[in-house]
Amino acid sequence: MSSHGFPKEFGKYMLTRKVATGGMAELFLAKTQGAEGFEREVVVKRILPSFSEDESFVKMFIDEASLTSKLQHPNIVQIFDFDVHDRQYYIAMEFIHGEDLTNILKDGIEKGIPLSVAQAVWIVCELAKGLHYAHVKEHRGKPLNIIHRDVTPHNAMISFNGDVKLMDFGIAKAAERSTKTQAGMVKGKVAYMSPEQARGKPLDARSDLFALATVLWELITNKRLFLRTSDFETLTAILKEDAERPSKHRKGVDQELDDILLTALDKDRERRQASVEVFCRELTRWYYKNVADVEGESLSNYMRKLYADKLGGPPPAEAATLRAQAPPVGELPRRAKERLSGQVNASDGGVKRTVEASVPDVLRAQPPRRAQTRGPEQDLASAATILEDGGLNQADLARAIAESQRKKAALTPDLDFGASGARSGKGKADTSNAKSGNGKLIAVLVIAAVAVGGAVAVALSL
């Protein structure tokens, strides 16, 4: 939009730019300032000057403000203020830093990353929560009997943080409205109407359910369900043509999800789910039964990936994936970690990581020294334990340890270690035997040490 004439004051708000112009109103991004530098970014919706003198439009606008201001729910865009300035009525509402669902659908298809089936189900469940809240809302002990009447992708906002919000209750009908809808008058976007709405019949909450199911069918299949070349053909399709199973147009849709969706799209509202709350419960059960990687289906990650050009930087999910592919800290010696690199193997379709360090470099990363007071067989046992923990089976090393222990047992009667570590003997024969035993023991230790070194080298090079 052009920035000509902005920013400019409008009552208590500073309009910074025009966002859009609708059928009866225009939207502006605005800021309000309070004490101590407090600032809030909002959207100001005001009646177009050409309609300001039309009493019916003004009453409808007042109805919308009065109605929506009573709705306080995390899945409904919040109304902060309603007032008149220079004979122009306006609403100040919550600003959602994101995109509407219409743009998300279009951009996802164009960029080759459409919403997944699980993400589509999640979005519709969130919208259903906001709708059900509005359907059962009471004011001063009396039900408002609100029906949105215009549930479309255009009226659903997704923030870049993954929040889902329903907006624009502008043509919603409530029992206490001062402006009554003329009998038989059809409102709303034609392609999302329920059959009873298309006929101009009295509506209840199941009309919004039909529209919400139409949105879900579109999110899953990336096709318009009832849209035809003219309004007449579109209305005819709504009234007479049954919806096809979404599984016919998209892989990953099972019969259970087909059945949930087609029940909500039944032409006879008596055969639909009793409410959008029941619809949401059925979808939620399907979601948690079929989605293993909930974090991988995060709307926040999807939005950041889809609009990376606007937000800048890689999506957090991609960084997390790269971190997950790297080996845990402590698995490799320091030198090996420093030489860690990724090599793409096209045949595997994924990322492989290889250690480029040579074996001699790896071998220099030795385990900490043992205390001098430990016996040789204890050192061998500790090395064997390390290898066993690493999943290696060294039969030669086991035999060497057993031989060492046998020799040690044979020498025990002739050896006497004092507190100072000096050995006392009973004669030359004892000394000779001890030396002979020690020599054999040293030979065994040398063989075992070579075996341990070779095993560690093999383990670290894998």
C-alpha positions as CSV (number, residue, x, y, z in Angstrom):
1,M,0.0,0.0,0.0
2,S,1.1,3.5,-0.6
3,S,2.5,5.4,2.4
4,H,1.3,8.8,1.0
5,G,-0.1,10.9,3.8
6,F,1.2,8.7,6.6
7,P,1.6,8.8,9.5
8,K,-1.4,10.9,10.4
9,E,-3.5,11.4,13.5
10,F,-7.0,10.0,13.9
11,G,-8.4,10.8,17.3
12,K,-6.3,9.0,19.9
13,Y,-4.5,7.0,17.3
14,M,-1.7,7.6,14.9
15,L,-2.4,5.8,11.6
16,T,0.9,4.5,10.1
17,R,-0.4,2.9,6.9
18,K,-3.5,1.5,5.2
19,V,-3.8,-2.2,5.2
20,A,-6.9,-3.0,3.1
21,T,-10.3,-1.7,2.0
22,G,-13.3,-3.9,2.3
23,G,-16.9,-3.7,1.3
24,M,-18.0,-1.2,4.0
25,A,-14.8,-0.3,5.9
26,E,-11.1,0.3,5.6
27,L,-8.3,-1.0,7.8
28,F,-5.3,0.9,9.0
29,L,-2.2,-0.1,11.0
30,A,-2.0,2.3,13.9
31,K,-0.3,3.0,17.2
32,T,-1.6,4.3,20.5
33,Q,0.7,5.9,23.1
34,G,0.2,6.2,26.8
35,A,2.2,7.4,29.8
36,E,5.8,6.6,30.3
37,G,6.3,5.8,26.6
38,F,3.7,3.0,26.6
39,E,2.9,2.1,23.0
40,R,0.5,-0.5,21.5
41,E,0.2,-1.5,17.8
42,V,-3.4,-2.0,16.8
43,V,-5.6,-2.2,13.7
44,V,-8.2,0.5,13.2
45,K,-11.3,-0.4,11.2
46,R,-13.5,2.5,10.2
47,I,-16.5,2.9,8.0
48,L,-15.8,4.2,4.6
49,P,-16.9,7.9,4.1
50,S,-19.4,6.9,1.4
51,F,-21.2,4.7,3.9
52,S,-21.0,6.9,7.0
53,E,-24.3,8.5,6.2
54,D,-26.1,5.2,5.6
55,E,-28.0,4.4,8.8
56,S,-28.2,0.7,8.2
57,F,-24.5,0.3,7.7
58,V,-23.7,2.4,10.8
59,K,-26.1,0.3,12.9
60,M,-24.5,-2.9,11.5
61,F,-21.0,-1.5,12.4
62,I,-22.2,-0.7,15.9
63,D,-23.6,-4.2,16.3
64,E,-20.3,-5.7,15.3
65,A,-18.4,-3.6,17.8
66,S,-20.9,-4.3,20.6
67,L,-21.0,-8.0,19.8
68,T,-17.3,-8.7,19.4
69,S,-16.3,-6.7,22.4
70,K,-18.0,-9.3,24.5
71,L,-15.9,-12.1,23.2
72,Q,-12.6,-12.7,25.1
73,H,-10.9,-15.8,23.8
74,P,-7.4,-16.6,22.6
75,N,-8.7,-17.8,19.2
76,I,-10.7,-14.7,18.5
77,V,-9.2,-11.3,17.5
78,Q,-9.7,-9.0,20.4
79,I,-11.6,-5.7,20.3
80,F,-9.9,-2.9,22.4
81,D,-11.9,0.2,21.6
82,F,-15.0,1.5,19.8
83,D,-15.6,5.2,19.2
84,V,-16.5,7.9,16.7
85,H,-14.1,10.6,15.4
86,D,-15.1,13.3,12.9
87,R,-18.4,11.5,12.4
88,Q,-16.6,8.3,11.5
89,Y,-17.2,5.2,13.6
90,Y,-14.2,3.0,14.1
91,I,-13.1,-0.1,16.0
92,A,-9.6,-0.6,17.4
93,M,-8.6,-4.3,17.4
94,E,-5.7,-6.6,18.1
95,F,-2.9,-6.5,15.6
96,I,-1.8,-10.0,14.5
97,H,1.7,-10.2,13.1
98,G,1.1,-12.8,10.5
99,E,-1.0,-13.7,7.4
100,D,-4.5,-14.7,6.8
101,L,-5.2,-18.3,5.8
102,T,-6.0,-17.4,2.1
103,N,-2.5,-16.0,1.6
104,I,-0.9,-18.9,3.5
105,L,-2.6,-21.4,1.2
106,K,-1.6,-19.5,-1.9
107,D,2.0,-18.9,-0.8
108,G,2.5,-22.5,0.4
109,I,1.4,-23.9,-3.0
110,E,3.5,-21.4,-4.9
111,K,6.6,-22.2,-2.9
112,G,6.0,-25.9,-3.0
113,I,5.5,-26.3,0.8
114,P,1.7,-26.5,1.3
115,L,0.2,-27.1,4.7
116,S,0.4,-30.8,5.9
117,V,-2.7,-32.7,6.7
118,A,-1.9,-32.5,10.4
119,Q,-1.3,-28.7,10.3
120,A,-4.6,-28.3,8.5
121,V,-6.4,-30.3,11.2
122,W,-4.7,-28.3,13.9
123,I,-5.7,-24.9,12.4
124,V,-9.3,-26.0,12.1
125,C,-9.4,-27.3,15.7
126,E,-8.1,-23.9,16.9
127,L,-10.8,-22.1,14.9
128,A,-13.4,-24.5,16.3
129,K,-12.4,-23.5,19.8
130,G,-13.1,-19.9,19.1
131,L,-16.3,-20.6,17.3
132,H,-17.7,-22.8,20.1
133,Y,-16.9,-20.1,22.6
134,A,-18.9,-17.6,20.6
135,H,-21.8,-20.1,20.1
136,V,-22.3,-20.7,23.8
137,K,-21.4,-17.2,25.0
138,E,-23.7,-15.6,27.6
139,H,-24.0,-12.0,28.6
140,R,-25.7,-11.1,31.9
141,G,-27.0,-14.7,32.2
142,K,-28.6,-14.8,28.8
143,P,-27.2,-16.7,25.7
144,L,-26.1,-14.4,22.9
145,N,-26.8,-17.1,20.3
146,I,-23.9,-15.8,18.1
147,I,-23.5,-17.4,14.7
148,H,-20.5,-16.1,12.7
149,R,-22.0,-16.7,9.3
150,D,-18.8,-15.9,7.4
151,V,-16.2,-18.6,8.4
152,T,-13.7,-18.5,5.5
153,P,-9.9,-18.7,5.1
154,H,-9.9,-14.9,4.6
155,N,-11.3,-14.5,8.2
156,A,-8.7,-16.7,9.8
157,M,-5.3,-15.2,10.9
158,I,-2.2,-17.2,11.6
159,S,0.6,-15.3,13.4
160,F,4.3,-16.0,12.7
161,N,4.4,-17.5,16.2
162,G,1.7,-20.1,15.2
163,D,-1.3,-18.5,16.9
164,V,-4.7,-19.1,15.2
165,K,-7.3,-16.3,15.4
166,L,-10.8,-16.0,14.0
167,M,-11.9,-12.5,13.1
168,D,-14.6,-10.4,11.5
169,F,-17.9,-11.1,13.2
170,G,-19.3,-8.2,11.0
171,I,-22.3,-10.1,9.7
172,A,-22.7,-12.3,12.8
173,K,-26.3,-12.7,14.0
174,A,-27.1,-12.6,17.7
175,A,-30.5,-12.7,19.4
176,E,-30.1,-9.3,21.0
177,R,-28.9,-7.4,17.9
178,S,-30.6,-4.1,17.4
179,T,-30.3,-4.5,13.6
180,K,-32.3,-7.6,12.4
181,T,-31.4,-9.4,9.3
182,Q,-34.2,-9.2,6.8
183,A,-35.9,-12.6,6.3
184,G,-34.4,-14.5,3.3
185,M,-31.5,-12.1,3.0
186,V,-28.3,-14.1,2.1
187,K,-25.0,-12.8,3.5
188,G,-21.5,-14.2,3.6
189,K,-19.1,-15.5,1.0
190,V,-21.1,-17.8,-1.2
191,A,-18.7,-20.8,-1.6
192,Y,-18.5,-21.4,2.1
193,M,-22.2,-21.2,2.9
194,S,-24.2,-24.0,4.4
195,P,-27.2,-25.4,2.5
196,E,-29.6,-23.8,4.9
197,Q,-27.8,-20.5,4.7
198,A,-27.9,-20.6,0.9
199,R,-31.7,-21.2,1.1
200,G,-32.1,-18.2,3.5
201,K,-33.4,-20.5,6.3
202,P,-33.0,-19.8,10.0
203,L,-29.5,-20.8,11.2
204,D,-27.9,-22.4,14.2
205,A,-24.3,-23.2,15.1
206,R,-24.2,-26.2,12.7
207,S,-24.2,-23.7,9.8
208,D,-20.8,-22.5,11.0
209,L,-19.8,-26.2,11.4
210,F,-20.5,-26.8,7.7
211,A,-18.5,-23.7,6.7
212,L,-15.6,-24.8,8.9
213,A,-15.6,-28.3,7.4
214,T,-15.5,-26.7,3.9
215,V,-12.4,-24.8,5.0
216,L,-10.7,-28.0,6.3
217,W,-11.5,-29.8,3.0
218,E,-9.8,-26.9,1.1
219,L,-6.8,-26.9,3.4
220,I,-6.3,-30.6,2.9
221,T,-6.9,-30.9,-0.8
222,N,-5.7,-27.4,-1.9
223,K,-8.8,-27.2,-4.0
224,R,-12.1,-25.2,-3.6
225,L,-14.9,-27.6,-2.7
226,F,-18.0,-25.8,-4.1
227,L,-16.7,-22.9,-6.1
228,R,-17.9,-22.8,-9.6
229,T,-17.9,-20.2,-12.5
230,S,-20.9,-18.3,-11.2
231,D,-22.7,-17.8,-7.9
232,F,-25.7,-19.7,-9.2
233,E,-23.6,-22.7,-10.1
234,T,-21.8,-22.5,-6.7
235,L,-25.1,-22.4,-4.8
236,T,-26.4,-25.3,-6.8
237,A,-23.3,-27.3,-5.9
238,I,-23.7,-26.5,-2.2
239,L,-27.4,-27.6,-2.3
240,K,-27.1,-30.7,-4.5
241,E,-23.5,-32.0,-4.9
242,D,-22.0,-34.3,-2.2
243,A,-18.4,-33.6,-1.2
244,E,-15.8,-36.1,-2.4
245,R,-13.6,-37.8,0.1
246,P,-10.5,-35.7,0.7
247,S,-8.4,-38.9,0.5
248,K,-9.2,-39.0,-3.2
249,H,-7.1,-35.8,-3.6
250,R,-4.4,-36.1,-1.0
251,K,-2.2,-38.9,0.4
252,G,-2.1,-39.2,4.1
253,V,-5.8,-39.0,4.7
254,D,-7.3,-42.1,6.1
255,Q,-10.9,-43.3,6.3
256,E,-11.4,-42.0,9.8
257,L,-10.5,-38.4,8.8
258,D,-12.7,-38.8,5.6
259,D,-15.7,-39.8,7.8
260,I,-15.2,-37.0,10.3
261,L,-15.1,-34.4,7.6
262,L,-17.9,-35.8,5.4
263,T,-20.2,-36.0,8.5
264,A,-19.7,-32.3,9.1
265,L,-20.4,-31.6,5.4
266,D,-23.7,-33.5,5.3
267,K,-26.5,-31.5,3.6
268,D,-28.9,-32.4,6.4
269,R,-27.7,-30.6,9.5
270,E,-29.4,-33.1,11.8
271,R,-26.8,-35.7,10.6
272,R,-23.8,-33.5,11.2
273,Q,-21.9,-33.5,14.5
274,A,-23.9,-31.8,17.3
275,S,-21.6,-28.9,17.6
276,V,-18.1,-27.6,16.5
277,E,-16.9,-28.7,19.9
278,V,-17.8,-32.4,19.1
279,F,-16.1,-31.9,15.6
280,C,-13.0,-30.6,17.3
281,R,-12.9,-33.5,19.7
282,E,-13.1,-36.0,16.9
283,L,-10.3,-34.2,15.0
284,T,-8.1,-34.0,18.1
285,R,-8.4,-37.7,18.7
286,W,-7.4,-38.3,15.1
287,Y,-4.5,-35.9,15.4
288,Y,-2.8,-37.4,18.5
289,K,-3.4,-40.9,17.2
290,N,-1.8,-40.3,13.8
291,V,0.8,-37.6,14.4
292,A,4.1,-39.0,15.9
293,D,6.2,-35.8,15.6
294,V,4.1,-33.0,17.1
295,E,7.0,-30.6,17.2
296,G,7.7,-31.3,13.5
297,E,4.2,-30.2,12.6
298,S,4.6,-26.9,14.5
299,L,2.8,-23.9,12.8
300,S,5.4,-21.6,14.2
301,N,8.2,-23.4,12.4
302,Y,6.1,-23.7,9.2
303,M,5.3,-20.0,9.2
304,R,8.9,-19.0,9.7
305,K,10.0,-21.3,6.9
306,L,7.2,-20.1,4.5
307,Y,8.0,-16.4,5.2
308,A,11.7,-16.6,5.8
309,D,12.2,-13.8,3.3
310,K,10.1,-11.5,5.5
311,L,11.4,-12.6,8.9
312,G,15.0,-13.3,8.0
313,G,17.2,-16.2,9.2
314,P,16.6,-20.0,9.0
315,P,13.5,-21.5,10.7
316,P,14.2,-22.8,14.2
317,A,13.1,-26.3,13.2
318,E,15.9,-26.5,10.6
319,A,18.5,-25.5,13.2
320,A,17.1,-28.1,15.6
321,T,17.3,-30.8,12.9
322,L,20.9,-30.1,12.3
323,R,21.7,-30.2,16.0
324,A,19.9,-33.5,16.3
325,Q,22.0,-35.0,13.5
326,A,25.2,-34.2,15.2
327,P,26.6,-36.8,17.7
328,P,26.0,-36.1,21.4
329,V,28.8,-34.2,23.3
330,G,31.3,-36.6,24.8
331,E,30.9,-39.4,22.2
332,L,34.1,-38.4,20.4
333,P,37.5,-37.2,21.5
334,R,38.1,-33.5,21.3
335,R,40.4,-33.7,18.2
336,A,37.8,-35.8,16.4
337,K,35.0,-33.4,17.3
338,E,37.0,-30.5,15.8
339,R,37.3,-32.4,12.5
340,L,33.6,-33.3,12.4
341,S,32.1,-32.5,9.0
342,G,28.9,-33.2,7.0
343,Q,29.1,-35.1,3.7
344,V,25.9,-35.4,1.6
345,N,25.3,-38.8,0.1
346,A,22.8,-38.4,-2.7
347,S,21.9,-42.1,-2.7
348,D,20.9,-42.0,0.9
349,G,19.0,-38.7,0.5
350,G,20.4,-37.5,3.8
351,V,23.3,-36.1,5.7
352,K,26.1,-38.3,6.9
353,R,28.8,-37.2,9.3
354,T,32.4,-38.6,9.1
355,V,35.4,-38.3,11.3
356,E,38.4,-37.1,9.3
357,A,40.9,-37.4,12.1
358,S,43.7,-40.0,11.5
359,V,44.1,-42.9,13.9
360,P,47.3,-41.6,15.4
361,D,45.6,-38.3,16.3
362,V,42.7,-40.1,17.9
363,L,45.0,-42.4,19.9
364,R,46.7,-39.4,21.5
365,A,43.4,-38.7,23.3
366,Q,44.1,-41.3,26.1
367,P,42.0,-42.0,29.2
368,P,43.2,-40.4,32.4
369,R,46.0,-42.1,34.3
370,R,45.2,-44.6,37.0
371,A,46.6,-44.2,40.5
372,Q,50.0,-45.8,41.1
373,T,48.6,-47.9,44.0
374,R,46.4,-49.9,41.7
375,G,47.6,-53.4,40.7
376,P,48.2,-54.3,37.1
377,E,45.2,-56.6,37.0
378,Q,42.9,-53.7,38.1
379,D,44.2,-51.6,35.2
380,L,43.4,-54.4,32.8
381,A,40.0,-54.9,34.3
382,S,39.2,-51.2,33.9
383,A,40.3,-51.3,30.2
384,A,38.1,-54.4,29.7
385,T,35.2,-52.6,31.2
386,I,35.6,-49.6,28.9
387,L,35.7,-51.9,25.9
388,E,32.7,-53.8,27.1
389,D,30.8,-50.6,27.6
390,G,31.7,-49.7,24.0
391,G,30.1,-52.9,22.8
392,L,33.3,-54.7,21.9
393,N,34.1,-58.4,22.6
394,Q,37.9,-59.0,22.8
395,A,38.4,-62.7,23.5
396,D,42.2,-62.4,23.4
397,L,42.1,-59.7,26.0
398,A,39.9,-61.8,28.3
399,R,42.3,-64.7,28.0
400,A,45.2,-62.4,28.9
401,I,43.4,-61.1,32.0
402,A,42.6,-64.7,33.1
403,E,46.2,-65.8,32.7
404,S,47.4,-62.7,34.6
405,Q,45.0,-63.5,37.5
406,R,46.1,-67.1,37.5
407,K,49.8,-66.1,37.7
408,K,48.9,-63.6,40.4
409,A,47.3,-66.3,42.5
410,A,50.3,-68.6,42.1
411,L,52.7,-65.8,43.3
412,T,50.6,-64.6,46.3
413,P,52.3,-66.9,48.9
414,D,55.8,-65.7,48.0
415,L,55.0,-61.9,47.8
416,D,54.7,-59.6,50.7
417,F,54.2,-55.9,50.1
418,G,55.0,-53.6,53.0
419,A,53.6,-50.2,53.6
420,S,56.6,-48.7,51.9
421,G,56.1,-50.8,48.8
422,A,59.4,-52.7,49.4
423,R,59.2,-56.5,49.0
424,S,60.8,-58.9,51.5
425,G,61.7,-62.4,50.6
426,K,62.8,-65.7,52.4
427,G,65.7,-66.6,50.2
428,K,67.3,-66.6,46.8
429,A,64.9,-69.2,45.5
430,D,62.0,-67.0,46.4
431,T,63.6,-64.0,44.8
432,S,64.3,-66.1,41.7
433,N,60.8,-67.4,41.5
434,A,59.4,-64.0,42.0
435,K,61.5,-62.5,39.2
436,S,60.5,-65.3,37.0
437,G,56.9,-64.8,37.8
438,N,57.2,-61.0,37.3
439,G,58.8,-61.5,34.0
440,K,56.0,-63.7,32.8
441,L,53.5,-61.2,34.2
442,I,55.2,-58.3,32.4
443,A,55.1,-60.2,29.2
444,V,51.4,-60.9,29.6
445,L,50.8,-57.2,30.4
446,V,52.6,-56.1,27.3
447,I,50.5,-58.4,25.1
448,A,47.3,-57.2,26.9
449,A,48.3,-53.5,26.5
450,V,48.9,-54.0,22.7
451,A,45.5,-55.7,22.5
452,V,43.8,-52.8,24.5
453,G,45.5,-50.2,22.3
454,G,44.4,-51.9,19.1
455,A,40.8,-52.2,20.4
456,V,40.6,-48.6,21.4
457,A,42.0,-47.5,18.1
458,V,39.4,-49.6,16.2
459,A,36.6,-48.3,18.5
460,L,37.6,-44.6,18.0
461,S,37.9,-44.9,14.2
462,L,34.4,-46.3,13.8
